[in-house]
């Protein structure tokens, strides 16, 4: 048997092991999700940070509080550890923001996007090298928090500049000059439009990861995270 065949068999074995590991994790998560629905919930006040041995989880929770602070009072963010993941919640364990998987060799974060037809939490999972990499998922974390407070979006009366800018860029195939973006936003917003308010959003949206940080600041370009956030709140 040549080395090529051996490598093929090893890759097949690796793929099989990884597939079964994923299946196991999914079943374990479903069991824990079902238990959350059955077991009476506490108010989360005693679950904010894990023990000193879980310093990565503690740092992650503090970072998440900072990332969503523009939308959510930090004290509302609570955490609790389960058998296979560490959950970060809004107010209580029924409002998942994300799940942290730090006990395995590859760190991951699963960000809440809603529930399936069976009522189970649906998560978009991403690999991260360090706790600080969670910063790149700020937009998705904010979108997860917003899912639990839709009434706030309705009370705005009109869409924010951020939403209108992203909608404009989508209509422009994802990229356009600042002048053209602002012109389209003005058409969408109508009375009350302020160009300086629109252009001032660019720096903030770049920090959030919704726009690309192009050297040419006169050209605006939407990112995948910007598209994901718009899909959630738009």
C-alpha atoms as one frame of an Amber mdcrd trajectory, in Angstrom:
protein
   0.000   0.000   0.000   1.526   3.347  -1.038   1.685   6.455   1.136  -1.027
   8.226  -0.864  -3.536   5.515   0.030  -2.501   5.644   3.690  -2.957   9.414
   3.749  -6.420   9.057   2.196  -7.417   6.529   4.858  -6.046   8.718   7.666
  -7.962  11.730   6.354 -11.115   9.624   6.147 -10.596   8.447   9.727 -10.033
  12.014  10.913 -13.183  13.201   9.129 -15.234  10.362  10.658 -14.007  11.128
  14.181 -14.720  14.856  13.775 -18.206  14.147  12.406 -19.121  11.916  15.327
 -17.674  14.473  17.747 -19.914  17.151  16.227 -22.926  14.841  16.444 -22.145
  14.124  20.102 -21.814  17.828  20.899 -25.099  18.645  19.155 -26.977  15.944
  21.087 -25.397  17.084  24.355 -26.411  20.674  23.625 -29.974  19.610  22.817
 -30.226  17.760  26.136 -28.941  20.763  28.054 -31.245  23.071  26.101 -34.208
  20.874  27.027 -33.177  20.938  30.692 -33.065  24.743  30.609 -36.693  24.753
  29.491 -37.709  22.397  32.337 -35.622  23.418  35.357 -36.839  26.544  37.188
 -34.608  29.511  36.388 -32.876  31.763  38.880 -32.369  35.459  38.309 -28.751
  35.017  37.269 -27.402  37.315  39.998 -25.063  34.639  41.338 -23.894  33.411
  37.947 -22.086  36.454  36.616 -18.536  35.130  36.617 -17.200  31.618  37.095
 -14.493  30.718  39.579 -10.872  31.849  39.378 -10.042  28.637  37.522 -12.194
  29.839  34.644 -10.281  33.041  33.967 -10.815  32.776  30.202 -14.573  32.634
  30.715 -14.419  35.552  33.129 -12.435  37.639  30.644 -14.808  36.686  27.851
 -17.876  37.758  29.839 -16.286  41.099  30.697 -15.371  41.640  27.048 -18.880
  40.775  25.865 -20.340  43.215  28.392 -18.144  45.934  26.916 -18.983  45.032
  23.311 -22.762  45.217  23.833 -22.750  48.087  26.348 -24.021  50.589  23.790
 -27.228  48.573  23.615 -27.472  46.695  26.911 -26.678  47.716  30.506 -23.657
  45.528  31.477 -25.324  44.366  34.698 -27.926  42.542  32.606 -25.283  40.202
  31.145 -24.931  37.014  33.187 -23.010  33.794  32.706 -23.379  30.176  33.782
 -21.333  27.048  33.084 -22.839  23.784  31.861 -21.218  20.421  31.210 -19.883
  21.258  27.747 -20.126  25.032  27.337 -20.318  28.328  29.176 -23.465  30.313
  28.459 -23.745  34.085  28.325 -27.294  35.363  28.760 -29.390  38.511  28.869
 -31.137  38.706  32.274 -31.669  34.939  32.655 -30.878  31.538  31.171 -33.829
  31.665  28.803 -32.228  34.494  26.804 -29.039  33.120  25.261 -26.613  35.596
  23.714 -23.824  33.146  23.019 -22.084  29.995  24.209 -18.367  29.686  24.801
 -16.531  26.438  24.145 -13.134  26.828  25.782 -12.655  23.375  27.321 -11.669
  21.814  23.999  -8.404  22.155  22.084  -9.980  24.634  19.660 -11.780  27.569
  21.256 -15.143  28.457  19.725 -17.983  30.897  20.256 -21.546  30.090  19.225
 -23.684  33.212  18.755 -27.458  32.972  19.099 -29.537  33.671  15.961 -32.972
  32.376  17.012 -34.767  29.089  17.560 -35.688  26.251  15.234 -39.143  24.704
  14.819 -38.506  22.458  17.811 -37.680  25.424  20.046 -33.935  24.694  20.213
 -31.401  27.511  20.147 -29.702  28.018  16.776 -26.076  29.184  16.994 -23.551
  30.380  14.445 -20.257  28.900  15.630 -16.865  30.484  14.986 -13.365  29.355
  15.914 -11.242  31.830  17.837  -7.575  31.702  18.773  -7.786  34.016  21.792
 -10.490  35.494  23.992  -9.762  38.890  22.403 -10.884  37.528  19.018 -14.465
  37.826  20.268 -14.188  41.513  19.337 -14.523  40.575  15.663 -18.050  39.292
  16.363 -19.430  42.442  18.024 -22.086  42.994  15.351 -23.459  39.469  15.744
 -23.513  39.790  19.561 -25.446  43.066  19.312 -27.870  41.409  16.899 -28.401
  38.554  19.370 -29.258  41.019  22.157 -31.635  42.910  19.863 -33.670  39.739
  19.240 -35.009  39.926  22.790 -36.079  43.571  22.649 -37.895  44.124  19.345
 -40.173  46.717  20.936 -37.209  49.107  21.158 -36.716  48.890  17.426 -40.384
  49.657  16.820 -40.265  52.739  19.064 -37.510  54.362  17.015 -40.081  55.758
  14.573 -37.607  55.460  11.676 -34.596  53.406  10.754 -31.188  54.382  12.079
 -28.472  55.782   9.820 -26.551  52.527  10.263 -29.413  50.445   8.857 -30.051
  52.877   6.014 -26.362  52.972   5.071 -26.166  49.184   4.935 -29.399  48.991
   2.934 -28.005  51.557   0.502 -24.779  49.587   0.074 -26.718  46.370  -0.564
 -28.622  48.172  -3.335 -25.257  49.325  -4.732 -23.922  45.745  -4.835 -22.004
  46.205  -1.588 -19.762  49.138  -2.490 -20.118  52.832  -3.287 -18.748  56.311
  -2.762 -19.697  58.265   0.355 -21.592  60.854  -1.700 -23.701  58.239  -3.485
 -24.393  56.379  -0.227 -25.487  59.578   1.528 -27.684  60.533  -1.432 -29.481
  57.199  -1.299 -29.810  57.397   2.501 -31.336  60.870   2.121 -33.926  59.476
  -0.307 -34.758  56.692   2.132 -34.913  58.821   5.285 -36.570  61.905   3.852
 -37.276  64.758   6.245 -34.716  65.088   9.015 -31.747  63.799   7.011 -28.390
  65.294   8.072 -25.405  64.508   5.878 -22.841  65.064   8.635 -24.724  62.547
  10.829 -24.617  60.052   7.987 -20.908  60.474   7.206 -20.018  60.414  10.923
 -21.380  56.857  11.123 -18.601  55.442   8.959 -15.889  55.320  11.646 -18.240
  53.716  14.168 -19.444  51.146  11.629 -15.841  50.272  10.722 -15.077  49.670
  14.420 -18.124  47.423  14.669 -16.973  45.457  11.641 -19.950  46.392   9.452
 -17.875  48.367   6.928 -14.431  47.524   5.575 -11.562  49.670   6.803 -10.457
  50.802   3.360  -7.554  53.226   2.997  -9.754  55.245   0.663 -12.273  56.600
   3.170 -14.388  58.044   0.364 -15.342  54.514  -0.689 -17.633  52.535   1.621
 -17.943  48.753   1.441 -20.168  46.431   3.454 -18.721  43.363   5.224 -20.216
  39.918   5.841 -20.859  40.926   9.453 -22.642  44.029   8.242 -24.869  41.876
   6.039 -25.566  39.503   8.949 -26.497  42.349  11.299 -28.752  43.944   8.683
 -30.510  40.621   8.144 -31.247  40.442  11.878 -32.490  43.999  12.469 -33.561
  45.186   9.034
